[in-house]
Amino acid sequence: MKKLSAILVDDMSTALEMLQNDLTQFHPEIEIIDTAKSVVEASKVLRKQQPDILFLDIMLGDGTGFDVLEIHPNLSSKIIFVTASDEYAIKAFKFAAIDYVLKPYSNEDLANAINKAKNQIKPDKEQLTVLQQSISKPNQRPKKISLNTSDKIMVVNLDDIVRCQSDNNYTEFFMNDGQKILVGKTLKHFADMLKEYDFLRVHQSHLINIQFIKEFIKSDGGYLVLKNKTTVPVSVRKKNEVISVLEKM
């Protein structure tokens, strides 16, 4: 079996040592060729050699993992981001549709991350920008979200999403320009992610960007008319919430 080379970047000695030990013990197919504890150290190491996999901590003592990637924009390595338990960081990774390992991690988490990395398409600059902005400004409404489709990753503006509709374990995004984007995540996944940003789940199968609501029709069971003339049903248990939101607009 051909070994995969790896470089580990983490500013915490204990975390770095733990990751080294776990990889050595449980993943003999990975050969650790170097380690670094800072942006400066990582940059020096990566100038000499590029590994198959780069384990990259987000927060480093002299900067961030993004600084490392900016210094080496043509890095060919697959990247496994490592982050501490921070709800804002987790949300940021979800918005960017980039995989990560959450510290403290289990052996299963690490194995899953490595398996994904082997088949990973390197995150593009737009995805990394979404991630960086979401982490650096956790209290601001994100402007963009990455949508991972079956054949590509699309970065779209939140304000261009009219609505989302459940399709079993998939979610279909309906954009303001008429485009439709099918993503392999459940509607609940996106409803939880977007509920703080003016998106309202009005039905088991429908999530709406409230900016696009034109009117709520109370007859015929209750439904919304959107600005693009689309109609969307409102479930009985969501009626009061919908009315309350519209009264505040």
C-alpha positions in Angstrom: 0.0 0.0 0.0 1.4 3.4 -1.0 1.7 5.6 2.0 0.1 9.1 2.1 2.4 11.9 3.4 1.1 14.3 6.0 2.1 17.5 7.6 0.4 18.5 10.9 -0.1 22.2 11.9 -1.4 23.0 15.4 -0.1 25.6 17.9 -1.0 23.4 20.9 1.8 20.9 21.7 -0.6 18.4 23.4 -3.0 18.5 20.5 -0.2 18.0 18.0 1.3 15.1 20.0 -2.2 13.5 20.3 -2.8 13.7 16.5 0.7 12.3 15.8 0.1 9.4 18.1 -3.4 8.6 16.7 -2.2 8.7 13.2 0.8 6.5 14.0 -1.3 4.0 15.9 -4.5 3.8 13.9 -3.5 4.9 10.4 -0.3 3.3 9.3 -1.1 4.2 5.7 -0.2 7.8 6.7 3.4 9.0 7.0 4.0 12.2 9.0 6.8 14.0 7.3 6.7 17.2 9.3 4.9 19.3 11.9 4.5 23.0 12.6 3.1 25.1 15.4 2.6 28.5 13.7 1.9 30.2 10.4 5.6 31.0 10.0 6.7 27.4 10.7 4.0 26.0 8.4 5.0 28.3 5.6 8.7 27.3 5.9 7.8 23.6 5.9 5.4 23.8 2.9 8.1 25.6 0.9 10.2 22.5 1.1 7.6 19.9 0.5 3.8 19.5 -0.1 2.1 16.6 1.6 -0.7 14.5 0.3 -2.8 15.7 3.3 -2.4 18.8 5.4 -4.0 18.7 8.9 -4.5 22.4 9.5 -5.7 24.0 12.8 -7.8 27.2 12.2 -6.5 29.3 15.1 -2.8 29.6 15.4 -0.7 31.8 17.7 0.6 34.1 15.0 -2.5 34.0 12.7 -4.9 31.5 11.2 -4.8 28.5 8.9 -6.2 30.8 6.2 -3.0 32.8 6.3 -1.1 29.6 5.5 -3.3 29.0 2.5 -3.0 32.6 1.3 0.8 32.3 1.5 0.6 29.0 -0.5 -2.3 29.6 -3.0 -1.2 26.8 -5.3 -1.0 24.1 -2.6 -2.0 20.8 -4.0 -2.5 19.0 -0.7 -5.9 17.7 0.5 -6.8 19.7 3.6 -8.4 18.4 6.8 -9.3 21.4 8.9 -9.1 20.9 12.7 -11.1 23.2 15.0 -11.9 23.5 18.7 -15.5 23.2 20.0 -17.0 26.5 18.9 -20.5 26.9 17.7 -19.6 29.8 15.4 -16.8 27.8 13.8 -19.1 24.9 13.2 -21.7 27.1 11.6 -19.0 28.7 9.4 -17.9 25.3 8.1 -21.5 24.3 7.3 -22.0 27.6 5.4 -18.9 26.9 3.4 -19.7 23.2 2.8 -16.2 22.3 4.0 -15.5 19.2 6.1 -13.7 19.5 9.4 -12.6 17.6 12.5 -13.9 18.9 15.8 -11.6 18.7 18.8 -11.7 16.6 20.9 -12.3 14.0 18.1 -13.0 10.3 18.2 -11.1 7.7 16.2 -14.2 7.4 14.0 -14.2 11.1 13.3 -10.6 11.0 12.3 -11.0 8.0 10.1 -14.0 9.6 8.4 -12.1 12.8 7.8 -9.2 10.9 6.2 -11.5 8.8 4.0 -13.2 12.0 2.8 -9.8 13.7 2.2 -8.7 10.9 -0.1 -11.6 11.6 -2.4 -11.8 15.3 -1.6 -12.0 18.1 -4.2 -9.8 20.9 -2.8 -12.0 23.8 -1.5 -11.9 26.7 -4.0 -11.1 30.3 -3.1 -14.8 31.3 -2.9 -15.5 28.5 -0.4 -12.5 29.5 1.8 -13.7 33.1 1.6 -17.1 32.1 2.9 -15.5 30.1 5.7 -13.0 32.9 6.6 -15.7 35.6 6.7 -18.1 33.5 8.7 -15.4 32.7 11.3 -14.0 36.3 11.5 -17.5 37.9 11.8 -19.6 35.4 13.7 -22.2 38.0 14.7 -22.9 39.3 11.2 -25.3 37.8 8.8 -23.4 35.7 6.2 -23.6 37.0 2.7 -23.0 33.7 0.9 -23.4 30.0 1.4 -21.8 27.1 -0.4 -24.1 24.4 -1.9 -22.6 21.0 -2.5 -24.3 19.4 -5.4 -23.6 16.0 -7.0 -21.1 17.4 -9.5 -19.8 20.7 -8.1 -19.9 23.2 -5.2 -21.7 26.4 -5.9 -21.3 29.6 -3.8 -24.5 31.7 -3.9 -25.8 34.8 -2.2 -28.2 34.2 0.6 -30.3 37.1 -0.7 -30.8 35.3 -4.0 -32.4 32.2 -2.4 -36.2 32.5 -2.8 -37.1 29.2 -1.1 -36.0 25.7 -0.4 -38.1 22.6 -0.8 -37.6 19.1 0.6 -37.1 16.2 -1.8 -36.7 13.2 0.5 -33.1 13.4 1.8 -32.3 16.2 -0.6 -33.1 19.9 -0.7 -33.9 21.9 -3.8 -33.0 25.5 -3.8 -35.0 27.9 -6.0 -33.0 31.0 -6.9 -34.3 34.5 -7.8 -33.0 34.1 -11.4 -35.0 30.9 -11.9 -32.1 28.5 -11.3 -32.8 25.3 -9.3 -30.0 23.7 -7.3 -30.3 20.2 -5.8 -28.2 19.5 -2.7 -27.7 16.3 -0.8 -28.7 17.5 2.6 -32.1 17.4 4.3 -34.3 20.5 4.6 -33.9 20.3 8.4 -30.2 20.8 8.0 -30.7 24.1 6.1 -33.7 25.2 8.2 -31.5 24.9 11.4 -28.6 26.7 9.6 -30.7 29.6 8.2 -33.4 30.2 10.8 -31.4 33.2 12.2 -31.1 34.8 8.8 -34.7 35.6 7.8 -35.6 32.1 6.6 -38.8 30.6 7.9 -39.9 27.0 7.7 -43.6 27.3 6.9 -44.3 23.6 6.2 -42.6 20.3 6.6 -41.5 20.5 3.0 -40.9 24.3 2.6 -38.4 26.9 3.8 -38.9 30.5 2.7 -36.7 33.6 2.5 -39.1 36.1 4.1 -37.8 38.9 1.8 -39.7 37.2 -1.0 -43.1 36.9 0.7 -45.8 39.1 -1.0 -48.9 38.0 0.9 -50.4 35.3 3.1 -53.8 34.0 1.9 -55.8 32.6 4.8 -58.4 30.7 2.7 -58.0 27.3 1.2 -56.0 26.0 4.1 -53.6 29.0 4.1 -50.8 29.6 1.7 -48.1 32.2 0.8 -47.8 34.1 -2.5 -44.2 35.0 -3.2 -43.0 37.9 -5.3 -42.3 35.6 -8.2 -46.0 34.5 -8.1 -45.1 31.1 -6.7 -47.5 29.7 -4.1 -46.4 27.8 -1.0 -48.6 26.0 1.5 -48.5 26.8 5.1 -49.1 24.1 7.6 -51.7 24.5 10.3 -49.2 24.5 13.2 -47.1 27.2 11.4 -49.9 29.7 10.7 -49.6 31.7 13.8 -45.8 31.9 13.5 -46.1 33.1 9.8 -48.7 35.7 10.8 -46.5 36.9 13.7 -43.5 37.3 11.4 -45.5 39.1 8.7 -46.9 41.6 11.2 -43.4 42.6 12.2 -42.2 43.2 8.6 
